[in-house]
C-alpha cells in the first residue's frame, strides 16, 4: 500500500482495472488480509483501522499523516474509506501474477486493457481514459 501512493494516477487506474478481473479464488488471501484489518466488520477500512494495522508493522510503523496519505491515494471514490476493490488494487503484486501463470496474466491484462478501450480499436485514447476515471 505504501508503494501505491508513489504510482502515477494512470498506473493506479490500471491496477484497479486489473484487480477487477480477478475471481474470488484469486482474491481469497487478500480477502483474509482485508477482513483482518476491517476490525468492525463494516466492509470498509477506516483511517483508524488502517492506522492500527500499520502500527503493528514494526519495521515500517507509520504516523497519522502518512497513513492519511495512503488512504487518500487508495480511496478512488473519495468517501474516506477503503473498500475491498480499492484494497485489492493497492495490494496487488503484478509480478506474482506474471510469474504464476503467464497465459492467465495475458488474459487478465487484456481484460483490464479492454475496460479502457471502450470502442475496441486497440488503442486507449485520452477521452476513453477520462471516461474510466
Protein Blocks (a to p, Z undefined) as FASTA:
>chain_A
ZZmmmpcfklmmmmmmmmmmpcfklmmmmmmmmmmmmmnonopacfklmmmmmmmmmmlo
ccfklmmmmmmmmmmnonopacfklmmmmmpcfklmmmmommlmmmmmmmmmmmmmmnon
opacfklmmmmZZ
